[in-house]
Amino acid sequence: MERPWSVSELARDLPVSRPAVSQHLKVLKDAGLVLDTRAGKQRVYRIDPAGLAAFRAELDRIWDKTLTAYKSAVEQPPEETK
């Protein structure tokens, strides 16, 4: 998203209703990923860089933990079957 967009602009090219887009944006706002401002009768949404950075950091942490566990599992010698 290069600039702030209204719900109508976002919904225009999507296969869902404007109220559905609004509901999704509310979830993203509650998660701290987007910010909104009032512009006349419309709400305009934009990405929250701080929220997106925090989300990215959490994904990186989870990914690093997963890769470390995978590396550990792969490096273990196979168990002998009896």
Secondary structure, DSSP 8 states (H G I E B T S, - for coil): --S-EEHHHHHHTSSS-HHHHHHHHHHHHHTTSEEEEEETTEEEEEE-HHHHHHHHHHHHHHHHHHHHHHHHHHHS------
